[in-house]
Amino acid sequence: MGTLQAKQIVLSSSPIHDEFKIAEQMLEEAYAQVGHTLRYQDLPYTRSIVSANVGVIDGLSLRLEQHTQNYPNLIRINVALLNSKTLVVINKKLCPNCDIGKLRSIGAVSGFEFPESKLQLEDNTNLKIELAEHHRLFTFFEAGRVNAIVTSNLFLPDRLRDTQKYRYVQIAEQDVYHFVHKQHQALAKQLDVALSQIKLDYANQLKQSGPAETEELPQRGPVNDFKPLMQQLSTNLSIVSD
């Protein structure tokens, strides 16, 4: 594969969770194949998209397509690297058996769009609070400041994967992609080819290692070897909704 002039590409960073590690590993291999290196910059969720759109950084490591639809300078690499499930996580102590539509308060990260119609909220009775970063949202939730939060299973930390304390309801499911600024249009075409082959190679390695075990949402074991990382390529998480 012919390469463009070698350079360092700056991308927004992804959350430090097990599910993202295999996707970022594939990205690094793809960029290495086309002769580039990667550097990550930590930015708040919305600011990272804006920065990539105006060319301050070269792209977004991993994002939902719907979060980039209003940013015309971003090019999607057409290889889905992860699958994201949008969840409503409900504090059982504050709202043990209530319907989603009757939640008194819901938190979300600013810029994290989700199908609000699926919540069927009752007008004038629901308080929606937006925070800039995921770690602030989770702290706010744990402190009992809101009844529930809307987030992705990919962002959910281990401490919030507890079916004794929380109830989980899936309201959407989408694939996650890599995006670059339109100035990298030639690079995008190379990455399409490279990532397609790399993902196929990884899937074949997983197949040869044997069937992956089903992982339930509230559980996340330590990443000790290659196989647990690869489960995202073939296994859907089951959502607890008791």
C-alpha positions in Angstrom: 0.0 0.0 0.0 1.4 3.4 -1.0 1.7 5.9 1.8 1.4 9.6 2.1 4.2 11.7 3.6 4.8 10.5 7.1 3.5 12.7 9.9 2.1 12.6 13.4 -1.7 12.5 13.5 -3.4 14.1 16.6 -6.7 12.5 17.7 -9.1 13.1 20.6 -8.5 10.5 23.3 -11.0 7.8 24.1 -12.1 6.8 27.7 -9.7 4.4 29.4 -11.9 1.3 29.3 -11.2 -2.2 28.2 -13.7 -2.0 25.3 -11.7 0.8 23.6 -8.3 -0.8 23.8 -8.8 -3.3 21.0 -10.3 -0.5 18.7 -7.4 1.8 19.4 -4.9 -1.0 18.8 -6.5 -1.5 15.4 -6.3 2.2 14.7 -2.6 2.3 15.6 -1.9 -0.6 13.3 -3.8 1.0 10.5 -1.9 4.3 10.8 1.4 2.4 11.0 0.6 0.7 7.8 0.1 4.0 6.0 3.2 5.4 7.5 1.9 7.7 10.3 2.1 7.8 14.1 -0.7 8.7 16.5 -0.8 11.1 19.4 -3.9 11.5 21.6 -5.2 14.8 23.1 -7.6 14.7 26.0 -10.5 17.1 25.4 -14.1 17.3 26.7 -16.6 15.4 24.5 -18.2 18.2 22.6 -15.0 20.3 22.4 -13.2 17.4 20.8 -15.8 17.2 18.0 -15.7 20.9 17.4 -11.8 20.9 17.5 -11.7 18.1 14.9 -14.3 19.8 12.7 -12.3 23.1 12.5 -8.9 21.2 12.1 -7.4 22.0 15.4 -6.8 18.3 15.8 -6.7 15.8 13.0 -9.7 13.6 14.0 -11.7 11.7 16.5 -10.5 8.4 17.7 -13.9 6.8 18.2 -17.3 8.4 18.0 -21.0 7.7 17.3 -22.0 8.9 13.8 -25.0 10.8 15.1 -22.8 12.9 17.3 -20.9 14.2 14.2 -23.8 14.8 11.8 -23.8 18.6 12.3 -20.0 18.8 11.6 -19.5 18.8 7.8 -15.7 18.8 7.9 -15.5 15.3 9.4 -15.0 12.2 7.2 -16.1 8.8 8.6 -13.8 5.8 8.1 -16.3 3.2 6.9 -15.3 0.4 9.3 -17.3 0.0 12.5 -14.8 -0.6 15.3 -17.2 -0.9 18.3 -20.8 -1.3 19.1 -22.4 1.1 21.6 -25.6 0.6 23.6 -27.3 3.7 24.9 -28.5 3.0 28.4 -30.7 4.6 31.0 -29.0 3.8 34.4 -31.5 4.2 37.2 -30.8 4.5 40.9 -33.0 1.9 42.5 -32.9 3.6 45.9 -34.3 6.9 44.5 -36.6 5.3 41.9 -37.0 1.6 42.7 -39.9 0.6 40.4 -40.8 3.8 38.5 -41.3 4.0 34.7 -38.6 5.8 32.8 -41.1 8.5 31.8 -41.7 9.3 35.4 -38.1 9.8 36.4 -37.9 13.2 38.2 -34.3 14.0 37.1 -32.0 12.7 34.4 -28.3 13.5 33.8 -26.3 13.3 30.6 -23.0 14.5 29.1 -23.3 17.7 27.0 -23.1 16.7 23.3 -24.1 13.1 24.0 -27.2 12.9 21.9 -29.7 10.2 22.4 -33.3 9.5 21.3 -35.2 11.4 23.9 -38.5 10.1 22.4 -37.6 6.7 23.8 -37.6 8.1 27.3 -41.3 9.3 27.0 -40.7 11.9 29.6 -43.6 13.8 31.1 -43.3 17.5 30.2 -42.6 19.9 33.1 -42.0 17.1 35.6 -38.5 16.0 34.5 -35.3 17.9 35.2 -32.6 17.2 32.6 -29.1 18.2 33.7 -26.1 18.3 31.3 -22.5 18.1 32.5 -19.3 18.6 30.5 -17.5 15.3 31.2 -18.4 11.7 32.0 -16.5 11.5 35.3 -18.5 14.5 36.6 -21.7 12.9 35.4 -21.0 9.6 37.2 -20.0 11.4 40.4 -23.1 13.5 40.3 -25.2 10.4 39.9 -23.5 8.5 42.7 -24.1 11.4 45.0 -27.9 11.0 44.4 -28.3 14.4 42.6 -30.3 12.8 39.8 -32.5 9.7 39.6 -30.9 8.4 36.5 -28.3 9.0 33.8 -28.2 8.4 30.0 -24.8 7.0 28.8 -23.2 4.3 26.7 -22.2 0.9 28.0 -18.7 1.8 26.6 -18.4 4.6 29.1 -19.9 3.0 32.2 -17.3 2.4 34.9 -17.0 -0.7 36.9 -18.4 0.8 40.1 -21.8 1.5 38.3 -22.1 -2.1 37.1 -24.0 -3.3 40.1 -27.5 -4.8 39.6 -28.2 -4.5 43.4 -28.0 -0.7 43.2 -28.9 0.1 39.6 -31.4 -0.8 36.9 -30.3 -0.7 33.2 -32.6 -0.1 30.3 -31.3 0.0 26.7 -32.9 2.7 24.5 -30.6 2.6 21.4 -27.8 0.7 19.7 -25.2 2.0 17.2 -21.8 1.4 15.7 -18.8 3.4 16.6 -16.4 4.8 13.9 -13.2 6.7 13.4 -13.4 10.2 11.9 -10.7 12.5 10.3 -10.8 16.1 9.1 -11.6 16.5 5.4 -8.0 17.7 4.8 -7.1 14.1 5.2 -9.4 12.8 2.5 -6.6 10.8 0.8 -5.6 9.3 4.2 -9.3 8.3 4.8 -9.3 6.2 1.7 -6.1 4.4 2.8 -7.5 3.9 6.3 -10.7 2.3 4.9 -8.6 -0.4 3.2 -6.2 -0.9 6.1 -8.8 -1.1 8.8 -11.0 -3.5 6.8 -8.2 -6.0 6.6 -7.1 -5.5 10.2 -10.6 -6.0 11.5 -10.9 -9.2 9.4 -7.6 -10.5 10.7 -8.5 -9.9 14.3 -11.9 -11.6 13.8 -10.1 -14.6 12.4 -7.8 -14.7 15.3 -10.8 -14.7 17.7 -12.4 -17.5 15.7 -9.3 -19.6 16.0 -9.1 -19.0 19.8 -12.5 -20.5 20.3 -16.0 -19.0 21.1 -16.1 -16.0 23.3 -18.2 -16.2 26.5 -21.2 -13.9 26.8 -20.5 -10.9 28.9 -23.4 -9.4 30.9 -23.5 -5.6 31.3 -22.8 -5.3 35.0 -19.7 -7.4 34.8 -16.3 -6.4 33.5 -13.4 -8.7 34.2 -9.7 -7.6 34.0 -8.1 -7.7 30.6 -5.4 -10.3 30.9 -5.1 -11.6 27.4 -6.1 -11.1 23.8 -9.4 -13.0 23.8 -11.4 -10.8 26.3 -10.4 -7.8 24.3 -11.8 -9.4 21.1 -15.2 -10.1 22.5 -16.5 -6.8 21.2 -16.1 -8.0 17.7 -18.4 -10.9 18.0 -20.5 -10.8 21.2 -23.3 -8.5 22.2 -23.7 -7.5 25.8 -26.9 -8.5 27.4 -28.7 -5.6 29.1 -30.2 -6.0 32.6 -33.6 -4.5 32.8 -35.3 -6.0 35.9 
